[in-house]
Amino acid sequence: LDPARLGVFTRGEAIADGWSDRALRRATGAGDLVRVRHGAYVPAHLWPATELERHRLRSRAVLLAADTEAALSHTSACVEYGVDLWDVPLAEVHLTRLDRRSGRREAGVIQHHGVVHDAEVLHHAGVPLLSPTRTLMDMCSICGFERSVVVADCMLHMGLTSKDDLWAAFDRHDRWPNTLATRLVLGFADGL
């Protein structure tokens, strides 16, 4: 098994590598493997101590199991980029479908839908995710002013995006639902 690919491996990959369901249960019960989510595992020595890192592994497991082309977005993209979060729930993995079909919600996963331009999809450490600029627009739609300012300040400070890029994205997304605070966030954020 090669957990280095995304840090996790699926049941299907384990079976193809000669494991049985019984062996997976036994290894999980013995503490040698940790079940990240249904059908996804990580060797116990790679299971992180922090909730942020655990969210990162859950996000990668969700991508491996996705039955459509998708990219991490919203909170999950922020975690992958290493962006500071303040009081943002990490219980659910966020991804955006790239096929423009309807999103859905399932146990621990929110699949968003929307128009995603090719330039907004990047790969970071082999993981498909939305660009930092697009991610901030998405965060403003789910997190409100204070939480979004923390994300914006961190992204600006890290050099992941610029004020010019953010304002240009705002002009493209100003009619999105739940984005009334976005203008305030962009005006307040300074990257310091």
C-alpha positions in Angstrom: 0.0 0.0 0.0 1.2 3.5 -0.8 -0.3 6.0 1.7 2.1 8.6 0.5 -0.1 9.3 -2.5 -2.6 11.4 -0.6 -1.7 10.2 2.9 -4.6 7.7 2.9 -5.6 4.6 1.1 -8.9 3.1 0.2 -10.4 -0.3 1.0 -10.3 -1.0 -2.8 -6.6 -0.3 -2.9 -6.0 -2.5 0.1 -8.0 -5.4 -1.4 -6.0 -5.0 -4.7 -2.8 -5.2 -2.7 -3.8 -8.5 -1.1 -5.6 -7.4 2.1 -9.0 -8.9 3.0 -11.8 -7.1 4.9 -11.0 -9.3 7.9 -7.3 -8.2 7.8 -8.4 -4.6 7.6 -10.7 -5.0 10.6 -8.0 -6.9 12.5 -5.4 -4.2 11.8 -7.8 -1.4 12.8 -8.8 -3.2 16.0 -5.1 -3.8 16.9 -4.4 -0.1 16.4 -2.1 -0.5 13.4 -4.5 1.3 11.1 -6.9 4.2 11.7 -10.2 4.4 9.8 -10.3 7.9 8.5 -13.8 7.6 7.2 -15.8 4.8 5.6 -13.6 2.8 3.3 -10.4 4.9 3.9 -7.5 4.2 6.2 -4.2 5.5 7.3 -1.3 3.7 9.1 -1.6 4.6 12.8 1.8 6.2 12.9 0.7 8.7 10.3 -2.5 9.6 12.2 -2.1 13.3 13.2 -2.6 14.7 16.6 -4.3 18.0 15.6 -7.8 18.4 14.3 -6.6 20.5 11.4 -4.3 17.7 10.1 -7.1 15.1 10.7 -9.4 17.3 8.6 -6.7 17.3 5.9 -6.7 13.5 5.8 -10.5 13.3 5.8 -10.6 15.7 2.9 -8.1 13.6 0.9 -10.1 10.5 1.7 -13.3 12.2 0.4 -11.5 13.1 -2.8 -10.3 9.5 -3.3 -13.9 8.3 -2.9 -15.6 11.1 -5.0 -17.5 9.7 -7.9 -17.2 12.9 -9.8 -14.4 15.4 -10.7 -14.1 17.7 -7.7 -11.7 20.0 -5.9 -11.4 20.9 -2.3 -13.0 24.2 -1.5 -14.1 26.5 1.4 -12.8 25.4 4.7 -11.1 22.3 3.4 -9.1 24.3 0.8 -8.0 26.7 3.6 -6.7 23.7 5.6 -4.8 22.4 2.6 -3.2 25.8 2.0 -2.2 26.1 5.7 -4.4 29.2 6.2 -5.2 30.3 9.7 -8.8 29.7 10.7 -10.7 31.2 13.7 -13.7 29.4 15.2 -14.5 27.6 11.9 -16.1 24.2 12.3 -14.0 21.3 10.8 -16.6 18.6 11.1 -17.5 18.6 7.4 -15.3 18.3 4.3 -16.1 20.9 1.6 -15.6 20.2 -2.1 -16.9 21.8 -5.2 -18.0 19.7 -8.1 -16.3 20.6 -11.4 -19.0 19.1 -13.6 -21.5 21.9 -12.8 -24.1 19.4 -11.5 -26.1 19.9 -8.3 -24.3 19.6 -5.0 -25.4 17.5 -2.1 -24.8 16.9 1.5 -23.9 13.5 3.0 -22.4 12.4 6.3 -19.5 14.7 6.9 -19.3 16.0 3.3 -20.7 19.0 1.6 -20.5 19.0 -2.2 -21.0 22.5 -3.5 -22.0 23.2 -7.1 -21.3 26.3 -9.2 -19.4 27.6 -12.1 -15.7 27.0 -11.7 -13.3 28.4 -14.3 -10.2 26.3 -15.2 -7.9 29.0 -13.8 -9.6 28.6 -10.4 -8.6 25.0 -10.1 -5.0 24.4 -8.8 -3.1 21.4 -7.5 -1.3 21.7 -4.2 0.8 18.8 -3.1 -1.1 16.6 -5.7 -4.5 17.7 -4.3 -7.0 19.5 -6.6 -8.4 22.5 -4.9 -9.8 25.9 -5.7 -7.5 28.9 -5.9 -6.9 30.9 -2.8 -8.8 33.9 -4.3 -11.8 31.7 -5.1 -11.6 30.0 -1.7 -11.9 33.3 0.1 -15.0 34.2 -2.0 -16.4 30.9 -0.9 -15.5 31.4 2.7 -17.2 34.8 2.8 -20.4 33.0 1.7 -20.4 30.5 4.7 -18.4 32.1 7.5 -19.5 35.7 8.0 -17.4 38.8 8.6 -15.0 38.0 11.5 -14.0 34.5 10.4 -13.6 35.6 6.8 -11.3 38.5 7.8 -9.0 36.1 9.5 -8.8 34.0 6.4 -8.3 37.1 4.1 -5.6 38.5 6.3 -3.7 35.2 6.4 -4.0 34.7 2.7 -2.7 38.2 2.0 0.1 37.8 4.6 1.1 34.5 3.0 1.1 36.0 -0.5 -1.5 33.5 -1.7 -3.6 36.3 -3.2 -3.6 40.1 -3.6 -6.1 42.8 -2.9 -6.3 43.4 -6.7 -7.1 39.8 -7.3 -9.7 39.7 -4.5 -11.5 42.8 -5.8 -11.5 41.4 -9.3 -13.0 38.2 -8.0 -15.6 40.1 -6.0 -16.7 41.9 -9.2 -17.3 38.5 -10.8 -19.1 37.0 -7.8 -20.9 40.0 -6.3 -24.3 38.5 -7.1 -23.6 35.2 -5.3 -26.0 34.3 -2.4 -24.8 35.0 1.1 -22.0 37.4 0.1 -23.2 40.7 1.6 -20.3 40.8 4.0 -17.7 40.2 1.2 -17.2 43.9 0.4 -16.7 44.6 4.1 -14.2 41.8 4.4 -12.1 43.0 1.4 -12.2 46.5 2.7 -11.1 45.6 6.2 -8.4 42.9 5.4 -4.9 44.2 5.2 -2.6 41.2 5.5 -0.9 42.5 8.6 
